[in-house]
Amino acid sequence: MLTTLKAALGTVPAAGSDPRRGDPAAPAGAADPRVAETVARVIADVRAGGDEAVRRHSRQFDSWAPPSFRLGPAEVAKIVSAVPETVLDDLRFVQRQVRDFARAQRESIVDFEVETLPGVVLGQRSLPVEASGAYVPGGRYPLTASAHMTVLTAKVAGVDRVAATTPPLGDGPPPISVAAMHLAGADEIYVLGGVQAMAALALGTETIDPVHLITGPGNAYVAEAKRQLFGEVGIDLFAGPTETLIVADATADPLLVAVDLLSQAEHGPDSPAVLVTTSEEVGRRVLAHIEELLPGLPTGPVAGAAWRDHGEVHVTADLDAAYALADTYASEHVQILTAEPRAALERMRHYGALFLGDGTCVPYGDKVIGTNHVLPTRGAARYTGGLWVGKFLKTVTYQEVRDPESSAFLGEVCGRMSRLENFEGHARSGDLRAAMFGERALDWADRAAE
């Protein structure tokens, strides 16, 4: 049994069907053609024109063209000194949580060697990328926390050079974002936003060295820039609108559910907010609370639009059905408000991050708790997790054959397998080892000598 109390605009499910996400946006990786065209033009300009093109587009889009986009040490120190000490203390606290969790992640990744045959040693190492770029959004929502997630996590992974950038705030650098990037350990701090920032970091200019990986959220243009630059550089994720989904049973507090849904709906008018509950009473009370809360919410116009167009409430027969339905969404954030929230750890598998119990909320993950808030959206949680310390590491392998008999044996097998695929050159490389370390005759060498 499935009852839909509220469906996203235009996505009312057919009778007896399972509703999918209410977000009608295209899958991750797709873009508005107009956005894609603008981004392609800016990237091409920066590729050809370097600093001059970056400056021109920054002036056009942000009315910002200082002598240097990079802040020097004295400028950074001056900006940070003007930030209230209480704010700096909070930043340090939050970054300590992120650092501790990232360190635990790094310690879980171990190098190893294994001997698969006598004298055949295979190994694995995890090497940090040499340079990464971190984008810290500004504008309506200056996501200072992104500095912790993208800069600090990279430094814990061992990245030598982290170049962080953020758009200007009015006619100058945004103080709190600069402080967050500095405290997180950024090696370079730029006041530069938009596609021009992504292109400068990925491609390099006369004054900005290129990086090997770019990370961090942004608007549709920044997301599209990452998509178009992917391949020339690595990226963390293809980002879409923030998503939240709550699984609740009859024990859930409807007011808590309503507040938590709106906490994520305020990210943007296209942010899906979904409730899957086993209790029709809880569902109806949540609907009523949201209508009561929206008028007094300062971000009500944004959250209200998101709820109107992308909000959903579904009632299932039991928690088995609720978890199964929630998994079809593969939502970025999944909050579990049930009598036994930890059951979701065994019952669900498609989500960016789980938030268990009424003592936990998605804003904790966004702002203070220590896990990374850069998470998959638009169904990408079916095949990937979010940003973590391992994203800044390259897993590489090495091989060494120390035993002559093993090399001879592998050479014979390599010769046979390579010839099955018509790779005679590969085969001869194996043949030669079989002859050097064993008793195989090199017929092809004799023929070549005739």
C-alpha positions in Angstrom: 0.0 0.0 0.0 1.2 3.5 -0.9 -0.6 6.7 -0.3 0.7 10.0 -1.6 -0.4 13.0 0.5 1.7 15.5 -1.5 3.4 14.9 -4.8 5.9 17.2 -6.5 4.4 19.4 -9.2 3.7 17.4 -12.3 4.8 14.1 -10.9 1.7 12.6 -9.3 2.2 8.9 -9.4 -0.1 6.5 -11.1 -2.2 4.3 -8.8 -0.2 1.5 -7.3 3.1 2.8 -8.6 6.2 3.9 -6.7 6.8 7.7 -7.1 10.3 8.6 -8.0 12.1 11.8 -7.2 10.0 14.9 -7.5 12.9 16.8 -9.0 12.2 17.1 -12.7 15.7 18.4 -13.5 17.9 16.5 -16.0 20.3 13.9 -14.6 23.7 15.0 -13.3 26.0 15.8 -16.2 23.3 17.5 -18.3 23.0 21.3 -18.5 20.8 24.0 -19.8 22.1 24.7 -23.4 22.4 28.4 -22.7 24.4 27.7 -19.6 26.6 25.2 -21.4 27.2 27.7 -24.2 28.2 30.5 -21.9 30.5 28.2 -19.9 32.2 26.9 -23.0 32.8 30.4 -24.3 34.4 31.5 -21.0 36.6 28.4 -20.8 37.7 28.9 -24.4 38.5 32.5 -23.6 40.6 31.6 -20.5 42.4 28.9 -22.4 43.4 31.3 -25.1 43.7 34.6 -23.2 44.9 33.6 -19.7 45.0 36.3 -17.1 43.5 38.9 -19.4 40.5 36.8 -20.1 40.0 35.9 -16.4 40.1 39.6 -15.6 37.6 40.5 -18.3 35.1 37.9 -17.3 35.5 38.7 -13.6 34.8 42.4 -14.4 31.8 41.4 -16.5 30.2 39.0 -14.1 31.3 40.2 -10.6 32.4 43.8 -11.2 35.7 42.8 -9.8 39.2 43.3 -11.3 41.8 44.0 -8.7 45.5 44.2 -9.6 45.9 40.6 -8.3 43.2 38.1 -7.5 45.5 36.3 -5.1 45.7 37.6 -1.6 49.1 38.0 -0.1 50.0 36.9 3.4 49.7 40.4 4.8 46.3 40.9 3.2 45.1 37.5 4.6 46.4 38.4 8.1 44.6 41.8 8.0 41.3 40.2 6.9 41.5 37.4 9.5 42.4 39.9 12.3 39.2 41.8 11.6 37.0 38.7 12.1 35.5 38.5 15.6 37.4 36.0 17.8 34.2 34.2 18.7 33.7 33.5 15.0 37.3 32.3 14.7 36.9 30.0 17.7 33.8 28.5 16.1 35.6 28.0 12.8 38.5 26.3 14.7 36.1 24.0 16.5 34.3 22.9 13.3 37.5 22.4 11.5 38.8 20.3 14.4 35.8 18.0 13.9 36.4 17.7 10.1 40.1 17.2 10.6 39.6 14.4 13.2 37.2 12.5 10.9 39.3 13.0 7.8 42.4 11.7 9.7 40.5 8.6 10.8 39.5 8.1 7.2 43.2 8.5 6.1 44.4 6.0 8.7 41.9 3.4 7.4 43.6 3.4 4.0 46.7 1.3 4.2 49.4 0.4 1.7 50.1 -3.3 1.3 52.1 -6.0 -0.5 51.0 -9.5 -1.2 52.9 -12.5 -2.5 50.6 -14.3 -5.0 53.1 -16.9 -6.3 56.6 -17.7 -5.1 58.6 -14.5 -5.5 55.7 -12.6 -7.2 55.1 -9.5 -5.2 52.1 -7.2 -5.9 51.6 -3.9 -4.0 49.4 -1.0 -3.6 50.1 2.6 -2.5 47.9 5.6 -2.0 49.5 8.8 -3.2 48.0 12.2 -2.7 47.4 14.3 -5.8 50.0 17.1 -6.1 47.7 20.0 -6.4 44.0 20.6 -5.9 41.6 23.5 -6.2 38.8 24.4 -3.8 35.8 26.5 -4.7 34.1 28.2 -1.8 30.7 29.7 -3.0 29.6 33.2 -2.2 26.5 35.1 -3.3 23.2 34.5 -1.5 24.6 31.6 0.5 28.3 32.0 1.2 29.1 28.4 2.1 32.0 29.0 4.5 31.8 25.3 5.5 32.9 24.3 2.1 36.4 25.5 3.0 36.6 22.9 5.7 35.4 20.1 3.4 37.6 20.9 0.4 40.7 22.6 1.8 41.2 20.9 5.1 40.3 17.4 3.8 42.9 17.8 1.0 45.6 18.8 3.4 44.9 15.8 5.7 45.2 13.6 2.6 48.7 15.1 2.0 48.0 17.3 -1.0 51.1 19.6 -1.3 49.4 22.6 -2.8 45.7 23.6 -2.2 44.6 26.7 -4.1 41.3 28.0 -2.7 39.1 30.6 -4.4 35.9 32.4 -3.5 33.9 35.2 -5.2 34.1 38.7 -4.0 31.6 40.1 -1.6 30.5 43.4 -3.0 33.7 45.3 -3.6 36.1 43.2 -1.6 37.1 39.8 -0.2 34.5 38.0 2.0 36.2 38.0 5.5 34.7 34.9 7.0 35.3 32.8 3.9 38.9 34.0 3.7 39.4 33.2 7.4 37.9 29.7 6.9 40.2 29.0 3.9 43.2 30.3 5.8 42.5 28.3 9.0 41.9 25.2 6.9 45.4 25.4 5.5 45.0 26.8 2.0 48.4 27.4 0.4 46.9 30.0 -2.0 43.8 32.1 -1.6 42.1 33.9 -4.5 39.2 36.2 -4.6 37.7 35.0 -7.9 34.4 33.4 -8.7 32.4 31.7 -11.3 33.5 29.9 -14.5 36.6 32.1 -14.8 37.8 30.7 -11.4 37.2 27.1 -12.4 38.9 27.6 -15.8 41.9 29.4 -14.2 42.5 26.7 -11.7 42.0 23.8 -14.2 43.9 25.3 -17.1 46.4 27.7 -15.5 47.2 31.2 -16.5 50.4 33.4 -16.4 49.9 33.9 -12.6 47.9 30.8 -11.5 49.4 27.4 -11.8 47.0 24.7 -12.8 45.7 22.1 -10.3 45.0 18.4 -10.9 41.6 18.2 -9.1 38.9 20.8 -8.5 36.4 20.4 -5.7 33.5 22.3 -4.1 29.9 23.3 -4.8 28.6 26.2 -6.8 25.8 27.5 -9.0 24.7 26.0 -12.3 27.6 27.8 -14.2 30.2 26.5 -11.8 28.8 23.0 -11.9 28.7 23.1 -15.7 32.3 24.3 -15.8 33.4 21.3 -13.7 31.5 19.1 -16.2 33.2 20.6 -19.2 36.7 20.6 -17.6 36.4 17.0 -16.3 39.1 14.9 -18.0 41.6 17.7 -18.2 41.4 17.7 -14.4 39.6 15.5 -11.9 36.5 16.7 -10.1 34.8 15.6 -6.9 31.2 15.3 -8.0 28.6 16.6 -10.5 26.6 18.8 -8.2 22.8 19.3 -8.4 20.3 21.0 -6.1 20.4 20.0 -2.5 18.1 17.1 -1.7 16.7 15.8 1.6 14.5 12.8 2.4 13.1 11.8 5.8 12.0 8.3 6.8 9.6 8.6 9.8 7.4 6.2 11.7 4.6 7.0 14.1 7.1 7.9 16.9 8.4 10.9 14.9 7.7 14.4 16.1 5.8 16.1 13.2 7.1 19.6 14.1 10.7 18.2 14.0 10.1 16.7 10.7 8.6 19.9 9.3 11.5 22.0 10.5 14.1 19.6 9.2 12.4 19.4 5.7 12.4 23.2 5.5 16.0 23.5 6.7 17.0 21.9 3.4 14.3 23.4 1.2 15.7 26.8 1.9 18.9 25.9 -0.1 17.1 26.8 -3.4 13.7 26.8 -5.1 14.7 23.5 -6.9 15.6 21.6 -3.8 13.6 18.4 -3.3 12.3 17.7 0.2 10.6 14.3 0.6 8.9 12.6 3.6 8.3 8.8 3.5 6.3 7.8 6.6 4.4 4.8 7.9 1.9 7.1 9.7 -0.7 9.1 7.8 -1.3 11.1 10.9 2.4 12.2 11.0 2.3 13.0 7.3 -0.8 15.2 7.6 0.5 17.0 10.7 3.8 17.7 8.9 1.9 19.2 6.0 0.0 21.5 8.5 3.2 22.5 10.4 5.0 23.4 7.1 2.1 25.7 6.1 2.3 27.3 9.6 6.1 27.7 9.6 6.7 29.1 6.1 5.2 32.6 6.6 7.6 33.3 9.5 10.7 31.8 7.9 13.1 34.5 6.6 14.0 32.2 3.7 10.3 31.3 3.3 10.0 32.5 -0.3 12.8 30.2 -1.4 11.8 27.3 0.8 8.1 27.7 -0.1 8.9 27.5 -3.8 10.9 24.4 -3.2 8.2 22.8 -1.1 5.4 23.7 -3.5 7.2 22.4 -6.6 9.4 19.6 -5.2 8.0 18.6 -1.9 6.5 15.2 -1.4 4.8 13.2 1.4 4.2 9.4 0.9 2.7 7.0 3.4 3.8 3.3 3.2 2.3 0.2 4.9 5.4 -0.5 7.0 9.1 0.4 7.4 10.2 -2.3 4.9 8.3 -0.5 2.2 9.5 2.9 3.5 13.1 2.0 3.2 12.6 0.4 -0.2 10.9 3.5 -1.5 13.6 5.8 0.1 16.2 3.8 -1.8 14.6 4.6 -5.1 15.3 8.2 -4.6 19.1 7.8 -3.8 18.8 11.1 -2.0 21.8 13.3 -1.0 20.6 13.4 2.6 18.5 10.8 4.3 17.3 11.4 7.8 15.9 8.5 9.9 13.3 9.5 12.5 12.1 6.1 13.8 12.0 4.1 17.0 15.1 2.2 15.9 17.0 4.5 13.5 20.2 2.3 13.3 18.1 -0.3 11.4 18.5 1.9 8.4 22.3 1.1 8.3 21.3 -2.5 7.3 18.2 -1.8 5.3 19.3 1.1 3.0 22.1 1.3 0.5 21.4 4.3 -1.8 22.1 7.6 -0.1 24.8 10.3 0.2 24.7 10.4 4.0 22.5 9.0 6.7 21.4 11.0 9.7 20.2 8.8 12.5 17.7 9.7 15.2 16.1 12.9 16.4 19.3 14.1 18.0 20.9 14.4 14.6 19.9 16.7 11.7 21.2 17.4 8.2 22.4 20.9 9.2 24.8 19.3 11.6 26.4 17.5 8.6 26.3 20.7 6.6 28.0 22.9 9.2 29.5 21.4 12.3 29.7 17.6 12.9 32.7 16.7 10.9 31.6 14.4 8.0 32.0 15.9 4.6 29.0 17.7 3.2 30.0 17.5 -0.5 27.6 14.7 -1.4 26.1 13.0 -4.5 22.8 14.3 -5.9 20.4 13.4 -8.8 20.6 9.7 -8.2 24.4 9.5 -8.2 24.3 7.9 -4.8 23.5 4.7 -6.6 27.2 4.5 -7.7 29.2 6.9 -5.6 29.6 8.3 -2.1 30.5 11.9 -1.3 33.8 13.8 -1.1 36.3 12.2 1.4 40.0 12.1 2.1 40.3 9.2 -0.4 39.2 11.4 -3.3 42.5 13.3 -2.9 44.5 10.0 -3.1 45.5 8.1 -6.2 45.5 4.3 -5.7 48.5 3.0 -7.6 50.0 -0.5 -7.9 53.4 -2.0 -8.5 54.7 -5.5 -9.4 58.0 -7.3 -8.9 58.8 -10.9 -9.9 61.8 -12.0 -7.8 61.7 -15.8 -8.5 63.1 -17.0 -11.8 60.8 -20.0 -12.0 57.7 -17.9 -11.5 58.9 -15.4 -14.2 59.4 -18.4 -16.6 55.9 -19.7 -15.8 54.2 -16.4 -16.1 56.1 -15.8 -19.4 54.7 -19.0 -20.9 51.1 -18.2 -19.8 51.5 -14.6 -21.1 52.6 -15.9 -24.4 49.6 -18.1 -24.8 47.1 -15.5 -23.6 48.5 -12.8 -25.8 48.4 -14.8 -28.9 44.7 -15.5 -28.2 44.2 -11.8 -28.7 46.7 -11.5 -31.6 49.2 -9.5 -29.6 52.4 -11.0 -30.8 54.6 -8.3 -29.3 53.1 -9.0 -25.9 53.6 -12.7 -26.4 57.3 -12.3 -27.3 57.9 -10.2 -24.2 56.6 -13.2 -22.1 58.5 -15.7 -24.3 61.7 -14.0 -23.7 61.3 -14.3 -19.9 60.3 -18.0 -20.3 63.6 -18.5 -22.3 65.8 -16.4 -19.9 64.6 -18.1 -16.7 63.3 -21.4 -18.0 63.8 -23.8 -20.9 61.6 -22.3 -23.6 63.0 -22.1 -27.1 62.6 -18.8 -29.0 61.4 -20.0 -32.4 60.6 -16.5 -33.5 64.1 -15.3 -32.6 65.7 -18.1 -34.7 63.5 -17.2 -37.7 64.4 -13.5 -37.3 68.1 -14.4 -37.4 67.8 -16.3 -40.7 
